[in-house]
C-alpha cells in the first residue's frame, strides 16, 4: 500500500502534472486545474470500478491497517476544494496545498513500519535510467501538444477548453493508474493498486495544484470547484465508506461508482452548455 501510495503514485501523476504546468505557463491555467480535478473524479469512481471488475468475485480488498490511515483522506481532499471556492489559487494557497500533501504522505509513511518490498532479484541497470529519461521527455512533448490541441479543438467546436480538459484529457491521464493498478490486481497486490489510485488523487489535489499555483495566481470559473471539486470529495467519502463496510469493493458497488461518474459527466456537460448558451 505504501509503495503504491507514495512511490508509484508520483510517477502516475506526471502526465497531468506536465499538462497543468504547461497550461499555466501558456495562460490557460483553468485547463490544467480542470484536467487535474476531472482526472481525480475518474480515478475515484470509474477507475476503481474497473479494478473491481478486474478483481472478479473477490473484489478489490484493503486491509484494516490501511483503512485506518484512509479515514481522514476525504478531509485532506476537502482543503483544496475550500481554497478554490473563490475561483482562484494564489501562491500562498499553493504553498498550503504542498504542505498539506507532504503532511499526509509523512503521516502515511510513519504509520507503516517494519515493511520491506525489496526483492533479491532486483537489478539496477543503466537502461532503466535511460528509459525513465526518454519517457519523461516524451511526456513533456506530449503535454505541450496536448495543451495546444485542446485549446484549438475547443475553439473549433465552440466549447470551453476546460470541459475538454475535464472530460477528455482528464480521463486520458488516468491511463497510468489504470494500467499499473490492473496489473497489481492480477498479481494479487490489491493494497498496491488501491495505494496507487488514492495516492495519485491526493498528489494531484494538493502537491500538483500547489506547484501550478506557485507559478502564478491561478484563476478559473468557480463552477469547476463546486462541481469537479465537490464530486471529488463526495466520491472519496463514498469510496472510503465502501471499504469500511466490507473492506473491499465488489462488482455491485462498482456500478454505484460508475453511476457517480456518469452523474458528474452529465452535470459538467449541462452546466457548460448553459454557460455557452448564455
C-alpha positions in Angstrom: 0.0 0.0 0.0 2.7 2.5 1.0 4.8 1.7 -2.2 1.7 2.4 -4.3 0.6 5.4 -2.4 4.0 7.2 -2.1 6.2 5.9 -4.9 4.1 4.7 -7.8 1.6 7.5 -7.5 4.2 10.1 -8.1 5.0 8.5 -11.4 1.4 8.1 -12.3 0.6 11.9 -11.8 3.3 13.1 -14.2 1.0 13.3 -17.3 -1.5 15.7 -15.7 1.4 17.5 -13.8 3.1 18.4 -17.1 -0.2 19.3 -18.8 -1.2 21.5 -15.8 2.2 23.3 -15.7 2.3 23.7 -19.4 -1.2 25.2 -19.4 -0.4 27.6 -16.6 2.7 28.8 -18.4 0.7 29.4 -21.6 -2.0 31.4 -19.7 -4.6 28.5 -19.7 -4.3 27.6 -16.0 -8.0 26.7 -15.8 -7.5 24.0 -18.4 -4.8 22.4 -16.1 -7.0 22.7 -13.0 -9.9 21.2 -14.8 -7.8 18.3 -16.1 -6.5 17.5 -12.6 -9.9 17.6 -10.9 -11.5 15.7 -13.8 -8.8 13.0 -13.6 -9.3 12.7 -9.8 -13.1 12.1 -10.1 -12.5 9.5 -12.8 -9.8 7.8 -10.6 -12.1 7.6 -7.5 -15.1 6.3 -9.5 -14.6 4.9 -13.0 -11.0 3.5 -12.5 -11.9 1.9 -9.1 -15.0 0.4 -10.7 -12.9 -1.1 -13.5 -10.5 -2.5 -10.9 -13.4 -4.2 -9.1 -14.4 -5.9 -12.4 -10.7 -6.9 -13.0 -10.6 -8.4 -9.4 -13.6 -10.6 -10.1 -15.9 -12.0 -7.4 -13.5 -11.3 -4.6 -13.4 -7.6 -5.3 -10.7 -5.1 -4.5 -9.6 -5.6 -0.9 -8.0 -3.3 1.6 -6.5 -4.3 5.0 -7.7 -2.8 8.3 -4.3 -1.1 8.9 -4.6 0.7 5.5 -8.2 1.6 6.1 -7.3 3.4 9.4 -5.0 5.6 7.5 -7.7 6.4 5.0 -10.4 7.6 7.4 -9.1 11.2 7.2 -8.4 11.0 3.5 -11.6 13.0 2.4 -10.7 15.8 4.9 -7.4 16.4 3.1 -9.2 16.4 -0.3 -11.7 19.0 1.1 -8.9 21.5 1.7 -8.2 22.3 -2.0 -12.0 22.5 -2.5 -12.4 25.1 0.2 -9.4 27.1 -1.1 -10.9 27.1 -4.6 -14.4 28.4 -3.8 -13.4 31.9 -4.8 -12.3 30.7 -8.2 -8.6 31.1 -7.7 -5.5 29.6 -6.2 -2.9 32.1 -5.0 0.8 31.4 -4.3 0.0 31.2 -0.6 -2.8 28.7 -1.4 -0.3 26.7 -3.4 2.2 26.7 -0.5 -0.5 25.5 1.8 -1.5 22.7 -0.5 2.0 21.5 -0.9 2.5 21.4 2.8 -0.9 19.6 3.3 0.1 16.9 0.7 3.5 16.4 2.4 1.9 16.1 5.8 -0.4 13.3 4.6 2.4 11.4 2.9 4.6 11.7 6.0 1.6 10.5 8.1 1.1 7.5 5.8 4.8 6.6 5.8 5.3 7.0 9.6 2.4 4.6 10.3 3.9 1.9 8.1 6.9 0.4 9.8 8.7 -2.9 9.5 7.7 -3.3 5.9 10.2 -4.1 3.1 9.3 -4.7 -0.5 12.8 -5.1 -1.9 13.3 -8.3 -3.8 16.6 -10.1 -4.0 16.4 -10.4 -7.8 16.1 -6.6 -8.4 18.9 -5.4 -10.7 19.8 -1.8 -11.1 20.7 -1.2 -14.7 21.6 1.9 -16.7 18.9 1.2 -19.2 16.2 1.8 -16.6 17.5 5.3 -16.1 17.6 5.8 -19.9 14.0 4.6 -20.3 12.9 6.9 -17.5 14.6 9.9 -19.1 13.2 9.2 -22.5 9.7 8.7 -21.0 9.9 12.0 -19.2 11.0 13.7 -22.4 8.0 12.2 -24.3 5.6 13.3 -21.5 6.9 16.9 -21.7 6.5 16.8 -25.5 3.0 15.2 -25.3 1.9 17.8 -22.7 3.0 20.7 -24.9 0.9 19.4 -27.9 -2.0 18.3 -25.6 -2.5 21.9 -24.3 -2.2 23.5 -27.8 -4.5 20.9 -29.5 -7.1 21.1 -26.7 -7.4 24.9 -27.0 -7.6 24.6 -30.8 -10.2 21.9 -30.7 -12.3 23.8 -28.2 -12.2 26.9 -30.4 -13.2 24.9 -33.5 -16.2 23.3 -31.9 -17.1 26.4 -29.8 -16.9 24.8 -26.3 -14.9 25.6 -23.3 -11.3 24.2 -23.2 -12.0 23.4 -19.5 -14.7 20.9 -20.5 -12.4 19.1 -22.8 -9.7 19.1 -20.1 -12.2 17.7 -17.6 -13.8 15.0 -19.7 -11.3 14.0 -22.3 -7.8 15.0 -21.3 -8.5 14.2 -17.6 -9.8 10.8 -18.5 -6.8 10.1 -20.6 -4.4 10.9 -17.8 -5.8 8.1 -15.7 -4.3 5.5 -18.0 -1.1 5.1 -16.0 -3.1 4.4 -12.8 -5.4 2.0 -14.6 -2.5 0.2 -16.2 -0.4 -0.3 -13.1 -3.3 -1.0 -10.8 -4.8 -3.6 -13.1 -1.5 -5.5 -13.2 -1.2 -5.2 -9.5 -4.7 -6.6 -9.0 -4.0 -9.6 -11.3 -0.9 -10.4 -9.3 -2.9 -10.2 -6.0 -1.4 -6.9 -4.9 -4.6 -5.2 -4.1 -3.1 -2.9 -1.5 -0.6 -1.6 -4.0 -3.3 -0.9 -6.6 -5.5 1.0 -4.1 -2.5 2.9 -2.8 -1.6 4.0 -6.4 -5.0 5.3 -7.2 -5.6 7.1 -3.9 -2.1 8.4 -3.8 -2.3 9.8 -7.3 -5.5 11.6 -6.4 -4.1 13.2 -3.2 -0.9 14.2 -5.0 -2.9 15.9 -7.8 -5.3 17.7 -5.4 -2.5 19.0 -3.2 1.1 19.0 -4.4 0.4 19.3 -8.2 -2.1 22.1 -7.8 0.2 23.7 -5.3 3.1 23.6 -7.8 0.9 25.1 -10.6 -0.2 27.9 -8.2 3.3 28.7 -7.2 4.0 29.6 -10.9 1.4 32.4 -10.5 -2.1 33.0 -9.2 -4.5 30.6 -11.0 -8.0 31.8 -11.8 -10.8 29.7 -13.1 -14.6 29.6 -13.2 -15.8 28.9 -9.7 -18.1 26.1 -11.0 -15.0 24.0 -11.5 -14.5 24.0 -7.8 -18.2 23.4 -7.0 -18.8 20.6 -9.5 -15.4 18.8 -10.1 -14.1 19.5 -6.6 -17.4 18.7 -4.9 -17.7 15.4 -6.8 -14.1 14.6 -5.9 -14.7 14.9 -2.2 -18.1 13.1 -2.4 -16.6 10.2 -4.4 -13.8 9.8 -1.8 -16.3 9.7 1.0 -18.4 7.0 -0.8 -15.3 5.0 -1.6 -14.0 5.1 2.0 -17.4 4.1 3.3 -17.5 1.1 0.9 -14.1 0.0 2.1 -15.1 0.4 5.7 -18.3 -1.6 5.3 -16.8 -4.8 3.9 -13.0 -4.0 3.5 -13.5 -4.4 -0.3 -15.3 -3.1 -3.4 -17.2 -5.7 -5.4 -19.0 -5.5 -8.7 -22.2 -4.3 -7.2 -20.5 -1.4 -5.6 -18.6 -0.8 -8.8 -21.9 0.1 -10.5 -22.6 2.7 -7.9 -19.2 4.3 -8.6 -19.9 4.3 -12.3 -23.3 6.0 -11.6 -21.5 8.7 -9.7 -19.1 9.3 -12.6 -21.9 9.4 -15.2 -23.7 11.9 -13.0 -20.6 14.0 -12.8 -20.2 14.0 -16.6 -23.8 14.9 -17.2 -23.6 17.8 -14.7 -20.4 19.1 -16.4 -22.0 18.9 -19.8 -25.3 20.6 -18.8 -23.6 23.4 -16.9 -21.1 24.0 -19.7 -23.9 24.1 -22.2 -25.8 26.6 -20.1 -22.8 28.9 -19.8 -22.1 28.7 -23.5 -25.7 29.3 -24.4 -25.9 32.4 -22.2 
